Amino acid sequence: MAGRGGVVNDTWDRVVPPQCQPNPSIYRLSADLAWVPAREPLHIDIDMAKVTGVGPGMAFANAVLTRDRTLGTVGLVPCAIGGTSITQWNKGGYLYEQLVRRAKMAVQSGGAYAAMLWYQGESDTVNREDAELYKGRLEMFFTNLRSDLQAPSLPIFQVALASGEGPYIHMVREAQFGIDLTNVHHVDAKGLPLEPDGLHLSTPAQVTLGEKLADAFLQSIGTSSPSPLSSNDANTDFSSFVHCLLFALCMDLAFR
């Protein structure tokens, strides 16, 4: 999810599809907590251990704005760190606290939470115990995050795994589809084309995933503007209101 489309042998081919081109209505929260025009790679200053390329974020945002022009400005909050297990996102840990910090900053600068996109689990397919415990751990993560963001109904769009690092991918996928929480939606990545490494989504697959996420998001809000879950009276220098999409997203192995 951090964006490995077009990355082969630690080199990004720098090909940006039309669906992922910059849009004056799409911003991203940079690593230093500044709103800047969004462009690929979205996670260039977030997931820095590996080369970043095309992810689903820009395709998602462009598709949403094309299909629902009432949304106005969209703020993307990239938080993905690849190669991480669900336990590394436990409350109190560095990744979790950074996610919460960045999400709160987005709201303090005048935004309102619209949804979180979540794609993680490949490393949890290696060990059977991790796969068996995955459902409970993921539900606790979602519950803790909603509580700490004071957004109990925060829409979450979870991507079901397309690939895995180990033999228990079927168990993790079952756990993902079995999440027993309200307002958690599922988008299946299974069958999307992968890069030659057999793990990461190719650039066309990233575009398809972004558009599938957009479809799910728009269906959930009835193709109309979502009601703010949290906001204040602060203004940004580009808009008085921003719909913030939290990209707390991970993929594994060759990431971080």
C-alpha positions in Angstrom: 0.0 0.0 0.0 3.0 2.3 0.5 3.3 2.0 -3.3 5.5 -0.5 -5.1 3.9 -0.3 -8.5 6.6 0.0 -11.1 9.4 -0.9 -8.7 11.6 -3.7 -9.9 15.1 -4.4 -8.4 14.8 -1.3 -6.2 14.2 1.0 -9.1 11.0 2.8 -9.9 10.2 3.1 -13.6 8.6 6.6 -12.9 5.6 5.7 -15.0 2.5 7.5 -13.6 -0.8 6.4 -15.2 -3.4 9.0 -16.2 -5.6 7.9 -13.2 -2.8 8.8 -10.8 -1.8 12.2 -12.1 -1.8 15.2 -9.8 -5.1 17.0 -9.2 -5.4 20.6 -7.8 -8.1 19.3 -5.4 -5.9 16.6 -3.9 -3.4 17.2 -1.1 -1.3 15.0 1.0 0.1 15.5 4.6 3.8 15.3 4.3 6.2 13.8 6.9 6.7 17.2 8.5 2.9 17.7 8.8 2.5 20.2 6.0 -0.3 20.0 3.4 1.3 19.8 -0.1 -0.1 19.0 -3.5 -0.4 15.2 -3.8 1.6 13.3 -6.4 3.2 9.9 -6.8 4.9 8.5 -4.9 2.6 9.4 -2.0 4.7 7.7 0.6 8.1 9.0 -0.6 8.9 10.6 2.8 6.9 8.2 4.9 8.1 4.6 4.0 11.7 5.6 3.4 13.5 2.3 3.8 12.7 1.1 0.3 12.0 2.7 -3.1 8.4 3.8 -3.4 6.4 3.9 -6.6 2.7 3.9 -7.6 0.1 3.0 -5.0 -3.7 3.0 -5.0 -4.0 6.4 -3.3 -4.0 8.8 -6.2 -6.2 6.6 -8.4 -8.6 6.4 -5.4 -8.8 10.1 -4.9 -9.1 11.0 -8.5 -11.9 8.4 -9.0 -13.8 9.7 -6.0 -13.6 13.4 -7.2 -14.5 12.4 -10.7 -17.6 10.6 -9.6 -18.7 12.9 -6.8 -17.8 16.6 -7.5 -19.5 17.7 -4.2 -16.6 16.5 -2.2 -14.4 19.5 -2.9 -10.8 19.1 -1.6 -9.5 15.8 -0.5 -6.6 15.4 1.9 -4.6 12.2 1.9 -2.8 11.2 5.1 -0.2 8.5 4.1 1.0 6.4 7.0 2.0 3.1 5.4 5.0 1.2 6.6 5.6 -2.0 4.8 6.9 -5.3 6.2 5.0 -4.9 9.4 2.8 -7.4 11.3 -0.4 -6.4 13.0 1.2 -6.5 16.4 3.6 -3.7 15.3 0.5 -1.5 15.1 -0.5 -2.1 18.7 -1.6 0.9 20.7 1.3 2.6 22.4 3.8 1.5 19.7 5.6 3.9 17.4 3.6 3.1 14.3 0.3 3.4 16.1 1.2 6.7 17.8 2.5 8.2 14.6 -0.7 7.3 12.8 -2.8 8.9 15.6 -0.6 12.0 15.6 -0.8 12.5 11.9 -4.6 11.9 11.8 -5.2 14.4 14.6 -3.0 17.0 12.9 -5.1 16.7 9.7 -8.2 17.5 11.7 -6.5 20.3 13.7 -5.6 22.0 10.4 -9.2 22.2 9.3 -10.1 18.7 8.0 -12.6 16.1 8.9 -12.2 12.3 8.8 -13.8 10.7 5.8 -12.4 7.1 6.0 -9.4 5.0 6.6 -8.0 2.7 4.0 -6.2 -0.4 5.4 -4.1 -3.0 3.5 -1.9 -5.2 5.7 -1.4 -8.8 6.7 1.2 -10.5 4.5 3.7 -11.0 7.3 1.0 -12.5 9.5 0.6 -15.4 7.0 4.0 -16.8 8.0 3.2 -18.2 11.5 0.1 -20.2 12.2 -0.4 -18.6 15.6 -0.3 -15.1 14.2 -2.8 -16.1 11.5 -5.1 -17.6 14.1 -4.9 -14.5 16.3 -5.1 -12.0 13.4 -8.9 -11.3 13.6 -8.9 -10.4 17.3 -5.7 -8.3 16.9 -7.1 -6.4 13.9 -10.4 -5.7 15.6 -8.6 -4.4 18.7 -6.5 -2.1 16.4 -9.6 -0.7 14.7 -11.4 -0.2 18.0 -8.5 1.5 19.7 -7.9 3.8 16.7 -11.6 4.9 16.5 -11.5 5.6 20.3 -8.3 7.6 20.2 -9.5 9.6 17.2 -12.8 10.2 18.9 -14.5 8.9 15.7 -16.4 5.8 16.8 -18.1 5.4 13.4 -15.0 6.1 11.3 -15.5 4.2 8.0 -12.8 1.6 7.4 -12.1 0.1 4.0 -10.0 -3.0 4.4 -8.3 -4.7 1.5 -8.3 -8.5 1.6 -4.9 -9.9 0.7 -3.8 -10.5 -2.8 -0.6 -12.3 -1.8 1.2 -13.6 1.3 4.7 -14.2 2.7 3.8 -17.5 4.2 1.4 -20.5 3.9 -1.5 -19.2 6.0 -2.8 -16.6 3.6 -6.2 -18.3 3.5 -6.5 -18.0 7.3 -5.7 -14.3 7.3 -8.1 -13.7 4.4 -10.9 -15.5 6.4 -10.1 -13.3 9.4 -10.3 -10.2 7.3 -13.7 -11.1 5.9 -14.8 -12.1 9.4 -14.2 -8.8 11.1 -17.2 -8.2 13.4 -17.3 -4.4 13.6 -19.8 -1.9 12.2 -18.8 0.3 9.2 -15.9 -1.9 8.2 -16.0 -2.6 4.5 -14.1 -5.1 2.4 -12.4 -4.8 -0.9 -10.8 -7.9 -2.3 -7.4 -7.7 -4.1 -7.2 -11.4 -4.9 -6.4 -12.0 -8.5 -4.9 -8.6 -9.2 -1.6 -8.8 -11.2 1.6 -8.8 -9.2 5.1 -7.5 -9.9 7.7 -10.1 -10.9 8.5 -10.7 -7.2 5.1 -12.3 -6.8 4.2 -10.2 -3.8 3.6 -6.5 -4.7 0.8 -5.2 -6.9 1.8 -4.0 -10.3 1.0 -0.5 -11.4 -2.2 -1.5 -13.3 -3.2 -3.5 -10.3 -2.7 -0.5 -8.0 -4.9 1.6 -10.3 -7.6 -1.1 -10.2 -7.4 -1.3 -6.5 -7.7 2.4 -6.0 -10.8 2.5 -8.2 -12.3 -0.5 -6.4 -11.8 1.4 -3.1 -13.4 4.5 -4.6 -16.4 2.4 -5.6 -16.8 1.0 -2.1 -16.3 4.4 -0.5 -18.9 6.1 -2.7 -21.4 3.3 -2.3 -21.0 3.6 1.5 -21.9 7.3 1.4 -24.6 7.1 -1.2 -22.4 9.0 -3.7 -22.8 12.2 -1.6 -20.5 14.1 0.7 -19.8 12.3 4.0 -20.8 14.0 7.2 -17.7 15.2 9.2 -16.8 12.9 12.1 -14.5 15.4 13.7 -13.4 18.9 12.9 -12.7 22.3 14.3 -12.8 25.9 13.2 -9.2 26.1 12.0 -8.5 26.9 8.3 -5.8 25.6 6.0 -4.2 27.8 3.4 -5.9 26.0 0.6 -9.4 25.2 1.8 -11.7 25.8 4.7 -12.7 22.1 4.7 -10.8 19.0 3.8 -12.1 15.4 3.7 -9.1 13.4 5.1 -8.5 9.9 4.0 -6.1 8.1 6.4 -3.7 5.8 4.6 -2.7 3.6 7.5 -1.7 0.9 5.0 0.9 -1.8 4.9 2.2 -4.4 2.7 5.1 -6.7 3.6 8.3 -8.5 2.9 10.2 -6.1 0.6 8.9 -3.0 2.3 10.3 -1.7 5.5 
